[in-house]
């Protein structure tokens, strides 16, 4: 079951255990980022594109964009 996280720091902590990072939507209002771990899928919805790019630059796993 997917779990939406509202806190960026908490998402960065979960992202350490991710096997894959998926950028699903790049809409004009927001960007949705998903991190797939062994047990769960975590999602984060951001309204700032610069912050989203900063988070994605910290990822150490494969990034897939749709």
N, C-alpha and C positions, 0 to 999 in steps of 0.2 A: 504494500500500500504506500503510495507516495506521501511525503510529508513536506509541507511548505514551511520554510524557515523565514522569519522576518528580519532577523539580526544578521548582519554581514559577518561579524566576528565568529558567530556560531557556525555559519556556513563555511567559513575558511577552515575552522577546526574539523568539520566533517569532510571537507574536501581533501584532507590529508590521507584519508582512507579510501578515496574514490578510485575506481578502476577505469572510469571513462567520464569525461565531462562533455555534456551536450548543450549547445546553444540552440534552443528551439525556435524562438520567435525574436525577430528584431523589428518590432513594431515602432511607429513614430513616438508612442507614449512610453513604452517600456521594453525591456529585454528580459527574457526568461532563460535562466541557466539551470540546468539539471546536473546533479552529481550522482552517479550510480556507484553505490558501495556493494559489498557482498550481500548485505541483508535488506537494504532499503534504498529507495530513490528519493533524494532530497531536491527540492526546487527552491529557487530564489528569484523573485521578481524585482528588478531594479528600474528606476526611472532616470538614472544618470548613466549615460553611455561611457563616460570616462571612467567611472567607478567600475563598471562592468569589464572594461578592457584591462583595468588594473588587476581585478580578481582573476581574469583569465590568464594574465601574464604570470601569476603565481602558481598556476596549475603545473604539475609535474607529470601528468598523464596525457593521453591522446584527447584532443579536442575535436569534436565533430559538429559542424554547423549545418543547419537546414534552412 
